[in-house]
């Protein structure tokens, strides 16, 4: 199972959802879907922009946990 830690990185960078959505060029609704882990996929171009804006690596945002 993939855990999305986008909220954690946003908090570390003191960035709001509105600000991040504007900087990466997606809607606030789509960002919300990513943050809650309800999305089924993410484009590499979107992941790249998120990492660029938040100055992090994909592993800082996405985490794999074995299902129990």
N, C-alpha and C positions, 0 to 999 in steps of 0.2 A: 504494500500500500504506500502511496506517495503522500507525504505530508508537506503542505505548503506553509513556509515560515515567512511569508511576505510581510505580514504585520510586524514581526520582530525586526526585520531589517528597516522597515519604514520608521519604526519607533526609534531605532538606533540613529537614524539619519534625521530624525525630527521632521519627517515629511508627511504631509496629509495625503489622503487618497485623491483629492481633487488635484493637488499639485503634481503627484506622480502620473495620474491619468493624462493630464495636459502635456507633461514633458515627454511621455512615451507615445502619445498620439492614439490612445484608445478611450472608449467611453468609460465613464465612472461605473456604469452597470457591468461592463465586461471586466473591469478591474476588480469589482466586488466578487464576481464569479471566480476569478483567479484566487483572490485572497481567502475565500471560504473553502477552497478545494473542490468546488462543485463543477469546475471545468473538466472536460474530458481530454483536452489537448491544449498545448500552447505552441505557437509558432516560434521557431528559433530566432526570428527577427525581433519578436516581442520580448523574448527572454534576454536577448542581447541588449536591447534598449533599457530594460529594467536594470540589468547588471551595470550598464554604463552610467545610468542616472544615480543609482544607489551605491555605486563604486564597490561592487561585491562580485562574488563568483556564483554560478548557478547552484553550487552545493550549499551556499549560504541561504538559499531560498527554498530549494527542494531537498527533501530527505526521504529515504526509503526506510520503511519499517516493515518487518515481517508480520503478516497477519497472524493473530493468535487462534 
